[in-house]
């Protein structure tokens, strides 16, 4: 059995969007832009985009303290 862990460090592309499920659970969605640490064949650096979803207290904290352009680190 193998376990994988991912670290994503980048900037939010828009303000986090928070909603509440019908059962009362907070959910926050956001998008993170990550600059690659190496240049492509053309000499420019590409950017990767990741969609992230947080739940419960983490969702509430993200919506409260983060905004477009905020530097974030995600572990999952």
Backbone as JSON, one array per atom type, in Angstrom:
{
  "sequence": "XXXXXXXXXXXXXXXXXXXXXXXXXXXXXXXXXXXXXXXXXXXXXXXXXXXXXXXXXXXXXXXXXXXXXXXXXXXX",
  "N": [[0.84, -1.18, 0.0], [0.56, 2.2, -0.86], [0.98, 5.58, 0.06], [0.2, 8.8, -0.91], [1.25, 12.2, -0.78], [0.52, 15.56, -1.34], [1.82, 18.78, -1.91], [0.82, 22.01, -2.43], [1.64, 25.17, -3.42], [0.78, 28.42, -3.93], [-0.99, 31.19, -5.49], [-4.21, 32.63, -4.87], [-6.67, 32.74, -7.41], [-9.05, 34.02, -7.46], [-11.53, 35.45, -5.21], [-12.35, 33.39, -2.39], [-15.19, 31.18, -2.48], [-17.87, 30.7, -0.41], [-20.28, 28.39, 0.77], [-23.19, 26.8, 2.18], [-24.16, 23.54, 2.91], [-27.31, 21.71, 2.54], [-27.51, 20.28, 4.93], [-26.21, 21.87, 6.7], [-23.4, 22.13, 6.67], [-20.41, 23.88, 6.18], [-18.85, 24.82, 3.14], [-16.12, 25.6, 1.09], [-14.93, 26.91, -1.93], [-12.13, 27.33, -4.06], [-9.62, 28.61, -6.33], [-6.29, 27.95, -7.27], [-3.3, 29.34, -8.48], [-0.27, 28.13, -9.67], [3.05, 28.77, -10.19], [5.37, 27.33, -12.38], [8.61, 25.99, -11.64], [10.5, 25.9, -13.6], [11.52, 26.75, -16.95], [9.77, 26.56, -20.11], [10.28, 25.16, -23.45], [10.22, 27.45, -25.01], [11.22, 29.35, -23.34], [9.62, 30.68, -21.53], [7.76, 30.68, -18.42], [5.38, 28.36, -17.37], [2.03, 28.22, -15.99], [0.16, 26.43, -13.6], [-3.18, 25.48, -12.75], [-5.22, 24.84, -9.96], [-8.16, 23.49, -8.59], [-9.64, 23.78, -5.45], [-11.3, 22.42, -2.64], [-12.57, 23.11, 0.52], [-13.73, 22.12, 3.78], [-16.07, 22.57, 6.51], [-14.81, 24.02, 9.5], [-12.35, 24.8, 8.43], [-13.13, 25.73, 5.92], [-14.66, 27.96, 6.66], [-12.68, 29.58, 7.85], [-10.94, 30.01, 5.66], [-12.62, 31.48, 3.92], [-12.97, 33.71, 5.48], [-10.4, 34.86, 5.93], [-8.88, 34.82, 3.55], [-8.24, 36.16, 0.24], [-8.5, 37.19, -3.22], [-5.39, 36.72, -4.79], [-4.01, 36.12, -2.48], [-1.31, 34.39, -0.91], [-1.12, 30.94, -0.6], [-0.82, 27.73, 1.01], [-1.34, 24.36, 0.44], [-1.98, 21.16, 1.71], [-2.44, 17.82, 0.96]],
  "CA": [[0.0, 0.0, 0.0], [1.32, 3.44, -0.89], [0.24, 6.79, 0.42], [0.77, 9.97, -1.56], [0.95, 13.49, -0.18], [0.78, 16.64, -2.28], [1.95, 20.14, -1.4], [0.55, 23.0, -3.48], [1.87, 26.53, -2.92], [0.5, 29.36, -5.02], [-1.82, 32.34, -5.19], [-5.63, 32.49, -5.23], [-7.01, 33.44, -8.64], [-10.28, 34.77, -7.19], [-11.95, 35.35, -3.81], [-12.98, 32.1, -2.06], [-16.65, 31.16, -2.49], [-18.35, 29.83, 0.66], [-21.68, 27.99, 0.75], [-23.59, 25.88, 3.25], [-24.96, 22.43, 2.39], [-28.63, 21.62, 3.2], [-27.36, 19.74, 6.28], [-25.56, 22.86, 7.55], [-21.94, 22.03, 6.64], [-19.77, 24.92, 5.37], [-17.95, 24.35, 2.08], [-15.48, 26.74, 0.42], [-14.23, 26.54, -3.16], [-11.2, 28.34, -4.53], [-8.71, 28.2, -7.39], [-4.92, 28.35, -6.96], [-2.36, 29.36, -9.59], [1.07, 27.73, -9.24], [4.08, 28.99, -11.21], [6.36, 26.25, -12.48], [9.95, 26.45, -11.28], [11.38, 25.76, -14.75], [11.0, 27.36, -18.17], [9.48, 25.63, -21.2], [11.22, 25.27, -24.58], [10.18, 28.83, -25.49], [11.87, 30.22, -22.37], [8.69, 31.26, -20.57], [7.32, 29.78, -17.35], [3.95, 28.05, -17.42], [1.27, 28.27, -14.73], [-0.84, 25.38, -13.43], [-4.31, 25.91, -11.93], [-5.81, 23.76, -9.17], [-9.4, 23.79, -7.87], [-9.55, 23.23, -4.11], [-12.51, 22.5, -1.83], [-12.36, 22.95, 1.96], [-14.97, 21.83, 4.49], [-16.31, 22.89, 7.91], [-14.1, 25.17, 10.09], [-11.33, 25.24, 7.48], [-13.85, 26.51, 4.91], [-15.02, 29.25, 7.25], [-11.45, 30.36, 8.02], [-10.48, 30.41, 4.33], [-13.5, 32.54, 3.42], [-12.82, 34.89, 6.34], [-9.07, 35.46, 5.92], [-8.22, 34.81, 2.25], [-8.84, 36.92, -0.84], [-7.79, 37.04, -4.49], [-3.99, 37.09, -4.72], [-3.39, 35.62, -1.24], [-0.41, 33.24, -1.01], [-1.64, 29.84, 0.2], [-0.19, 26.43, 0.94], [-2.33, 23.29, 0.61], [-1.43, 19.81, 1.86], [-3.53, 16.85, 0.84]],
  "C": [[0.88, 1.24, 0.0], [0.4, 4.61, -0.56], [0.95, 7.97, -0.22], [0.36, 11.23, -0.82], [1.37, 14.56, -1.17], [0.85, 17.96, -1.54], [1.76, 21.09, -2.56], [0.73, 24.38, -2.85], [1.69, 27.47, -4.1], [-0.36, 30.52, -4.54], [-3.26, 32.09, -5.64], [-5.92, 33.32, -6.47], [-8.29, 34.27, -8.5], [-10.6, 34.65, -5.7], [-12.59, 33.99, -3.57], [-14.51, 32.24, -2.04], [-17.13, 30.18, -1.41], [-19.85, 29.61, 0.51], [-21.93, 27.07, 1.93], [-24.46, 24.8, 2.63], [-26.32, 22.42, 3.09], [-28.54, 21.07, 4.63], [-26.59, 20.68, 7.2], [-24.05, 22.83, 7.59], [-21.38, 23.11, 5.7], [-18.82, 24.28, 4.36], [-17.43, 25.57, 1.32], [-14.71, 26.24, -0.79], [-13.34, 27.69, -3.59], [-10.28, 27.75, -5.59], [-7.33, 28.78, -7.1], [-4.07, 28.28, -8.22], [-0.97, 29.08, -9.04], [2.03, 27.94, -10.4], [5.06, 27.82, -11.21], [7.76, 26.81, -12.21], [10.95, 26.33, -12.42], [10.71, 26.37, -15.98], [10.73, 26.28, -19.22], [10.47, 25.85, -22.35], [11.29, 26.69, -25.14], [10.83, 29.81, -24.54], [10.93, 30.88, -21.38], [8.26, 30.22, -19.54], [5.81, 29.59, -17.42], [3.35, 28.14, -16.02], [0.27, 27.13, -14.73], [-1.92, 25.9, -12.49], [-4.93, 24.69, -11.25], [-7.08, 24.27, -8.5], [-9.34, 23.05, -6.53], [-10.88, 23.43, -3.39], [-12.16, 22.22, -0.38], [-13.71, 22.8, 2.64], [-14.91, 22.33, 5.93], [-15.5, 24.11, 8.38], [-13.02, 25.69, 9.15], [-11.96, 26.1, 6.4], [-14.19, 27.89, 5.44], [-13.8, 30.15, 7.41], [-10.91, 30.85, 6.68], [-11.31, 31.58, 3.8], [-13.3, 33.83, 4.21], [-11.49, 35.61, 6.11], [-8.39, 35.54, 4.55], [-8.97, 35.65, 1.24], [-8.01, 36.7, -2.1], [-6.35, 37.53, -4.33], [-3.26, 36.6, -3.47], [-2.48, 34.42, -1.54], [-0.94, 32.16, -0.08], [-0.79, 28.58, 0.02], [-1.23, 25.38, 1.28], [-1.58, 21.97, 0.74], [-2.6, 18.83, 1.78], [-3.07, 15.55, 0.24]]
}
